């Protein structure tokens, strides 16, 4: 089978051709501009490829409910020009093939479930921490959906006493994204994450907030593994600090071998697919389109 995949990001689109084994044979990327300009690039890439199905892993918020009248729409995104854009509709009109549409983080979660760190698990969590914070989850072997889709970056956190930053989420100020996403790091320290030394105090504070959020997700979803991706998590020194704070906050309330000191490094992990988690996730959505 020849499958098409789109990782539709707020900064760039990545498109690829692959198969049901998760193998990628060809890929391209281009900046996310207006819908008209961006979709011209998408069409130019796929028009001669003769694909059998397509997966679209998209920035949001989106409507992923097939029963909804606005299924396939990017909805209330702050991305200029993309509000209420029917991305699936224009793709279906052009290609007449099965298309599965979901959030970029749900796609990445599915990719890690099929081919990565969560393979063989029925319950897992994938978080991306970068320009924003988003999460996708597998529960009982299925991606979590509901009223809309999980917005895990916007849970409210307790601000640490020594942190005077007021948060920069326009909706919730001191939510997870407002305190710990890449723009929050830059606003707080007047330097981008890439410019900060690995021993900078920013990372201890970052681990504090990430671990606090992970405890909430663990107590709510009870994942068998937590996978942390995105640009901020390129700072690998964060993982031991997150492990420490995570165990401190849980305070032995959940007593499972997987989260003991000796095994916590295998419970909260970096994506096995690395920076390909998104595009392989979109390919995984295409695989699920074929299954349906």
Beta strands, then each sheet from edge to edge (+ up, - down):
strand 1: 3-8
strand 2: 12-18
strand 3: 24-31
strand 4: 53-58
strand 5: 73-74
strand 6: 85-86
strand 7: 98-103
strand 8: 124-129
strand 9: 133-139
strand 10: 142-143
strand 11: 226-229
strand 12: 268-270
sheet 1: 3+ 2- 1+ 4+ 7+
sheet 2: 5+ 6-
sheet 3: 10+ 9- 8+ 11+ 12+
end
